[in-house]
Amino acid sequence: LNQFLNGPAAGYQDGRNRLDLEGTSSLSPYFRFGLLSARTAVAAVRARLARAEEAERGGLETWLNELIWREFYQSILYHFPNVLKEAFQPGMRAIRWREDAQGLAAWQAGRTGYPVVDAAMRQLTGMNWMHNRARMIAASFLVKDLLINWQAGEGWFMRHLVDGDPAANNGGWQWTAGVGTDAAPYFRIFNPISQSLKFDPQGNYLRRWLPELRNVPTGFIHQPWLMDAETQKRAGCRIGQDYPAPIVDHAEARQRTLTAYKAH
């Protein structure tokens, strides 16, 4: 906690979203198992704010807000325990999700053909933890690109996350799916390509978790299917063999999801 508050916390406002940087606190497992209390963390960050330079305040305040969100979801679960079984919003419980066992399996294995999604999912199974931005991207892909019930993703995360917290995990998935208390609007659909370009510009996060893309030029790392045959050969990455082609077209999937949400 002290290392974070005296280091990355100052740049947390922007750094928390960078997949390729150590910009988060990584304290979630300690909160999850009661090794660190939220009150202790709040007291520490407020003490740090009291003597912080103006340039540091934004990051510290942003992290404090994240602690508050965690407590918010704890309160939601306490007062509305039914959220563990259904969407918080009654009007969002009738969405017609797709049954897609192959798509779900590809997502779970990090074999969707979208590097940022696959890197996120392999980080999950590789270290039982995932960067928060990666969690949002991976969750959005399952729900909004594949139109698979958010509860399938919620269960998979809880099975693997060392910091898996029923309240926070449920709240995050319902937010992504647009069915929760403070949910993102249903038409907010993350573009996995633009998210990758913005939060891992050089592809360092992708190369760490996707060794088959390690030699892919940076200009193609976010969309390796755009490589011509010669470039694929030089990179040692043949699309469809060494690394999968995208299992869904994002633009088409987006329209399908908008239609499903409007129709429910």
C-alpha positions in Angstrom: 0.0 0.0 0.0 2.8 2.4 0.9 4.8 1.5 -2.2 1.8 2.2 -4.3 0.8 5.5 -2.7 4.4 6.8 -2.9 4.8 5.6 -6.5 2.3 4.7 -9.2 -0.6 6.3 -7.4 0.4 9.8 -8.5 -0.1 8.8 -12.2 -3.0 6.4 -11.5 -5.6 8.5 -13.2 -4.2 7.6 -16.6 -1.7 4.8 -15.7 -4.5 2.5 -14.4 -5.7 2.0 -18.0 -2.4 1.1 -19.5 -2.1 -2.6 -20.0 1.6 -2.4 -20.7 2.5 -0.5 -17.5 2.6 -1.4 -13.8 0.1 1.4 -13.0 -2.3 -0.3 -10.6 -2.1 -1.1 -6.9 -2.4 -4.9 -7.3 -4.0 -4.8 -3.9 -7.3 -6.5 -4.8 -6.3 -10.0 -3.5 -5.4 -8.4 -0.1 -8.7 -6.7 0.1 -10.5 -9.9 -1.0 -9.1 -12.0 1.9 -9.1 -9.3 4.6 -5.4 -8.9 4.8 -5.9 -5.2 4.2 -9.1 -3.3 5.1 -10.8 -0.7 3.0 -10.7 1.7 6.0 -6.9 1.3 6.4 -6.5 2.1 2.7 -8.9 5.1 2.8 -7.1 6.5 5.8 -3.7 6.1 4.1 -4.8 7.7 0.8 -6.4 10.6 2.6 -3.2 11.2 4.6 -1.2 11.1 1.4 -3.7 13.6 -0.2 -3.1 16.0 2.7 0.5 16.5 1.7 0.3 15.8 -2.0 1.4 18.1 -4.8 -1.4 19.4 -7.1 -0.1 17.1 -9.9 -0.5 14.0 -7.7 -4.0 14.7 -6.5 -5.9 13.5 -9.5 -4.4 10.0 -9.3 -4.9 9.7 -5.6 -8.5 10.9 -5.8 -9.2 8.5 -8.7 -7.9 5.5 -6.6 -10.0 6.6 -3.7 -13.1 6.6 -6.0 -12.2 3.0 -7.0 -12.3 2.0 -3.3 -15.7 3.6 -3.0 -17.0 1.7 -6.0 -15.9 -1.5 -4.3 -17.8 -0.6 -1.2 -20.8 0.4 -3.3 -21.0 -3.1 -4.9 -20.7 -4.7 -1.4 -23.7 -2.6 -0.3 -25.7 -3.6 -3.4 -25.1 -7.3 -2.8 -26.1 -6.9 0.9 -29.3 -5.1 0.1 -30.1 -7.0 -3.2 -28.8 -10.5 -2.9 -30.8 -11.6 -5.9 -28.2 -9.9 -8.1 -26.1 -13.1 -7.9 -28.8 -14.9 -9.8 -30.3 -12.3 -12.1 -29.9 -8.8 -13.5 -30.5 -5.9 -11.1 -32.7 -4.2 -13.6 -36.0 -6.2 -14.1 -36.4 -4.8 -17.6 -33.1 -6.3 -18.6 -33.8 -9.9 -17.6 -35.4 -11.0 -20.9 -32.5 -10.4 -23.3 -32.2 -13.3 -25.7 -28.7 -14.5 -25.3 -27.0 -16.8 -27.8 -26.1 -20.4 -27.1 -22.6 -20.6 -28.5 -20.5 -23.3 -26.9 -17.7 -22.8 -29.4 -17.5 -19.1 -29.0 -17.5 -19.4 -25.2 -14.7 -22.0 -25.3 -12.6 -19.8 -27.6 -13.1 -16.9 -25.3 -12.1 -19.0 -22.3 -9.0 -20.3 -24.0 -7.9 -16.9 -25.4 -8.4 -18.0 -29.0 -10.9 -15.4 -30.3 -8.5 -14.0 -32.9 -8.6 -10.5 -31.2 -5.2 -10.2 -29.5 -6.2 -7.9 -26.6 -9.1 -10.2 -25.7 -6.9 -13.3 -26.0 -4.0 -11.7 -24.0 -6.4 -10.8 -21.2 -7.9 -14.3 -21.0 -4.5 -15.9 -21.0 -3.3 -13.6 -18.3 -6.3 -14.8 -16.3 -5.4 -18.4 -16.5 -1.7 -17.8 -16.4 -1.6 -15.8 -13.2 -5.2 -15.9 -11.8 -5.4 -12.2 -12.0 -6.2 -9.7 -14.8 -5.7 -6.0 -15.3 -8.9 -4.1 -14.8 -9.0 -2.6 -18.2 -8.4 -6.1 -19.6 -11.3 -7.3 -17.6 -13.6 -4.7 -19.1 -12.4 -5.5 -22.7 -12.7 -9.2 -22.2 -16.2 -8.9 -20.6 -17.5 -6.6 -23.3 -16.3 -9.0 -26.0 -18.2 -12.0 -24.5 -21.4 -10.0 -23.9 -21.5 -7.5 -26.7 -19.6 -9.3 -29.5 -20.6 -12.9 -28.9 -23.9 -12.0 -27.2 -23.3 -14.7 -24.6 -25.0 -14.3 -21.2 -22.8 -12.2 -18.8 -23.4 -14.9 -16.1 -21.2 -17.3 -18.0 -18.3 -14.8 -17.9 -19.0 -14.0 -14.2 -18.7 -17.7 -13.3 -15.5 -18.1 -15.3 -13.9 -15.1 -13.7 -14.8 -16.3 -10.2 -13.4 -19.7 -11.0 -10.0 -18.3 -11.8 -9.4 -14.9 -10.2 -7.3 -15.0 -7.0 -9.1 -11.7 -6.1 -12.5 -13.0 -7.1 -15.0 -11.1 -5.0 -18.7 -12.0 -5.5 -19.9 -8.4 -5.1 -17.2 -6.6 -7.2 -17.2 -9.3 -9.9 -21.0 -9.4 -10.2 -21.2 -5.6 -10.2 -18.5 -5.3 -12.9 -20.2 -7.9 -15.2 -23.6 -6.3 -14.8 -22.1 -2.9 -15.6 -20.5 -4.3 -18.7 -23.7 -6.0 -19.8 -25.8 -2.9 -19.2 -28.1 -4.6 -16.8 -26.9 -3.4 -13.4 -27.4 -0.5 -11.0 -25.0 1.9 -12.5 -24.8 0.1 -15.8 -23.1 1.3 -18.9 -25.7 2.0 -21.6 -26.5 -1.0 -23.8 -25.1 0.7 -26.8 -21.7 1.2 -25.2 -19.7 -1.6 -26.9 -15.9 -1.6 -26.6 -14.1 -1.9 -29.9 -11.3 -4.4 -29.1 -9.0 -3.0 -31.8 -9.2 0.7 -30.7 -9.0 -0.4 -27.0 -5.8 -2.3 -27.8 -4.2 0.5 -29.8 -5.0 3.0 -27.0 -4.0 1.1 -24.0 -1.1 -1.1 -25.3 0.2 1.1 -28.2 3.5 -0.9 -28.8 1.9 -4.3 -28.2 4.1 -5.1 -25.2 1.2 -6.6 -23.2 0.1 -8.6 -26.3 3.5 -10.1 -26.9 3.9 -11.0 -23.2 0.8 -13.2 -23.2 0.6 -14.3 -26.8 4.0 -15.8 -27.7 2.8 -16.7 -31.2 2.5 -12.9 -32.0 5.9 -12.1 -30.5 7.6 -11.4 -33.9 4.6 -9.7 -35.5 5.4 -6.1 -36.5 3.9 -3.4 -34.3 1.9 -2.1 -37.2 0.0 -5.4 -37.4 0.1 -6.6 -33.7 -3.4 -5.3 -33.0 -4.9 -6.7 -36.2 -2.6 -9.6 -37.2 -5.2 -10.9 -39.8 -4.3 -7.9 -42.0 -0.8 -9.3 -42.6 -0.2 -10.5 -46.1 1.2 -14.1 -46.6 4.8 -13.0 -46.8 4.6 -10.9 -43.6 3.0 -13.8 -41.8 5.8 -16.1 -42.9 8.5 -13.7 -41.8 6.7 -13.3 -38.4 6.3 -17.0 -38.0 2.6 -16.4 -37.4 0.2 -17.9 -40.0 -3.3 -16.7 -39.4 -5.6 -19.7 -39.0 -2.8 -22.0 -38.0 -0.4 -20.4 -35.5 -3.0 -17.9 -34.4 -6.8 -17.9 -35.1 -8.6 -15.6 -37.4 -11.2 -13.5 -35.7 -14.2 -15.7 -34.7 -16.6 -12.8 -35.3 -16.7 -9.5 -37.2 -16.9 -6.7 -34.7 -19.0 -4.4 -36.8 -21.5 -7.1 -37.6 -21.6 -8.3 -34.0 -22.2 -4.8 -32.7 -25.3 -4.5 -34.9 -26.5 -7.9 -33.8 -26.2 -6.9 -30.1 -27.9 -3.5 -30.6 -30.8 -5.4 -32.2 -31.1 -7.9 -29.4 -31.0 -5.3 -26.7 -33.7 -3.2 -28.4 -35.9 -6.2 -29.0 -36.0 -7.5 -25.5 
